């Protein structure tokens, strides 16, 4: 149902409940542990805990922005830093 409601929202069609989207909550291990009860301090539990968290929070869709040293392989990039307070800092990208 979540995936269907996500597509409806993307296509600007009314759905009964506002679909949920997240980009990283399923990787915040203390939160995941609190929601699922799965011990995320053990790395071998994290994948299953993450999947269970997404199921329990009923995500309609997920989005993400690739980062890291290999980012250039995705093509043209920008240089954007987001601080924890939501402040945006742009730097001009050199071609």
C-alpha positions in Angstrom: 0.0 0.0 0.0 2.8 2.5 0.8 4.4 2.2 -2.6 1.0 2.8 -4.3 0.3 5.9 -2.1 3.8 7.2 -2.9 3.3 6.9 -6.6 -0.1 8.6 -6.2 1.5 11.5 -4.4 4.3 11.8 -6.9 1.6 12.0 -9.6 -0.2 14.7 -7.6 -3.2 12.6 -6.9 -5.1 12.7 -3.6 -4.5 9.9 -1.1 -6.2 9.4 2.2 -3.0 9.6 4.3 0.0 11.7 3.5 2.7 9.3 2.4 5.9 9.1 4.5 9.3 9.6 2.9 12.7 9.5 4.6 16.3 9.6 3.5 18.2 8.2 6.4 16.1 7.5 9.5 16.5 3.8 8.9 20.2 4.2 9.6 20.0 6.1 12.9 20.7 3.0 15.0 19.5 4.2 18.4 16.1 5.2 16.8 15.9 1.9 14.9 16.6 0.0 18.1 13.9 2.0 20.0 11.3 1.3 17.3 12.1 -2.3 16.4 13.5 -3.6 19.7 16.4 -5.2 17.7 19.9 -4.7 19.1 21.6 -2.4 16.5 24.8 -2.2 18.5 25.6 -5.5 16.8 26.4 -4.8 13.2 25.1 -8.1 12.0 21.6 -7.1 13.1 21.5 -3.8 11.4 20.3 -4.8 7.9 17.3 -6.8 9.3 16.6 -4.0 11.8 16.7 -1.4 9.1 14.2 -3.3 6.9 11.9 -3.9 9.9 12.1 -0.1 10.7 11.1 0.8 7.2 8.2 -1.7 7.3 7.0 -0.5 10.7 7.1 3.2 9.7 5.3 2.4 6.5 7.5 4.3 4.1 5.9 5.3 0.8 9.3 5.9 -0.9 12.9 6.6 0.0 15.3 9.0 -1.6 19.0 9.5 -1.1 21.9 11.5 -2.4 25.1 9.6 -3.2 28.1 11.0 -1.4 31.7 10.0 -0.9 35.0 9.9 -2.8 33.5 8.1 -5.8 30.7 10.6 -6.4 32.3 11.9 -9.6 31.5 8.7 -11.3 27.8 9.8 -11.3 28.6 12.8 -13.6 28.5 16.5 -12.8 28.3 17.3 -9.1 27.8 20.3 -6.9 29.4 21.1 -3.6 26.7 21.4 -1.0 27.2 21.1 2.8 24.2 20.8 5.1 24.9 21.5 8.7 22.9 19.8 11.5 20.9 23.0 12.0 19.6 23.0 8.4 21.8 25.8 7.2 22.9 25.5 3.6 26.3 26.5 2.4 27.0 26.6 -1.3 30.4 26.8 -3.0 30.9 27.4 -6.7 31.8 24.2 -8.5 34.9 24.4 -10.7 34.3 22.9 -14.1 
